[in-house]
Amino acid sequence: MKMNYYSDLFNTELAWIPRYVPYRLPKVQERWFPGVLIFPAIIKTNTAFGDIPVTTSYKDINLPDFNLDNSETGIRISKYVGGWDISLSYFRGFDVMPLMDASTDITVQLKDPSLLHMR
């Protein structure tokens, strides 16, 4: 929600974002998912182990609770003075830089674990 107030003395711009919505890693089936994080479904070993299946899962980040304390607010007071646009801004919220966490779990299961004890 955004509100602007204009006066002869100064201009005020208020903004309120009721719920923090972070940048997120796209889902595997989405267009912008990074291909470097797509692992093969099997690993071919060409040994007695045979093909090793690989399972991947991608953990999404936890959102903060939906309450007033976790909302974001900002205010900007500005004035045009002698050819200069002067402003004072304040923002209370979460980091605006896109931080991506690519947490990935890979599970590799052997078809016959007893083969690990071969000599």
Secondary structure as GFF3:
##gff-version 3
##sequence-region A 1 119
A	DSSP	beta_strand	2	6	.	.	.	ID=ss1
A	DSSP	beta_strand	11	17	.	.	.	ID=ss2
A	DSSP	three_ten_helix	35	37	.	.	.	ID=ss3
A	DSSP	beta_strand	42	43	.	.	.	ID=ss4
A	DSSP	beta_strand	52	58	.	.	.	ID=ss5
A	DSSP	three_ten_helix	68	70	.	.	.	ID=ss6
A	DSSP	beta_strand	72	81	.	.	.	ID=ss7
A	DSSP	beta_strand	84	92	.	.	.	ID=ss8
A	DSSP	beta_strand	104	108	.	.	.	ID=ss9
A	DSSP	three_ten_helix	113	117	.	.	.	ID=ss10
###
